[in-house]
Amino acid sequence: MTDYERIGRFIYAFHRICGPVEGLSTDALPKSVSPEVAARAASLAQRFKLLEKDFAAATDEAFASTLVEAAAVRALIDNSGQGH
């Protein structure tokens, strides 16, 4: 698979799981999100941008672990303010 196909699939999967990376900024997050979750979301956004920038050097494991973290962060954001 070419590098462009890899990064394209990664970006598509990330957006399906977590939405646009801009939505992970502190200003875009719901006010009910804890500071810890906001920090984790910011870290995830930074990680996404680094992988996007240097995708040719990124491993499949880095893509996969970022998608796992995206799902976890999305769940935490979605559950914020619901008593979880």
FENWODA-V658993 format. One record per backbone hydrogen bond with DSSP energy under -0.5 kcal/mol. CO is the residue of the C=O (numbers start at 1). NH is the residue of the N-H. If there is no record, write none. Layout:
BEGIN
co=CO nh=NH
co=CO nh=NH
END
This chain:
BEGIN
co=2 nh=6
co=3 nh=7
co=4 nh=8
co=5 nh=9
co=6 nh=10
co=7 nh=11
co=8 nh=12
co=9 nh=13
co=10 nh=14
co=11 nh=15
co=12 nh=16
co=13 nh=17
co=14 nh=18
co=14 nh=19
co=15 nh=19
co=20 nh=23
co=21 nh=24
co=22 nh=25
co=25 nh=28
co=25 nh=29
co=30 nh=33
co=34 nh=38
co=35 nh=39
co=36 nh=40
co=37 nh=41
co=38 nh=42
co=39 nh=43
co=40 nh=44
co=41 nh=45
co=42 nh=46
co=43 nh=47
co=44 nh=48
co=45 nh=49
co=46 nh=50
co=47 nh=51
co=48 nh=52
co=49 nh=53
co=50 nh=54
co=52 nh=55
co=54 nh=57
co=54 nh=58
co=59 nh=63
co=60 nh=64
co=61 nh=65
co=62 nh=66
co=63 nh=67
co=64 nh=68
co=65 nh=69
co=66 nh=70
co=67 nh=71
co=68 nh=72
co=69 nh=73
co=70 nh=74
co=71 nh=75
co=72 nh=76
co=73 nh=77
co=74 nh=78
co=75 nh=79
co=76 nh=80
co=77 nh=80
co=79 nh=82
co=79 nh=84
END
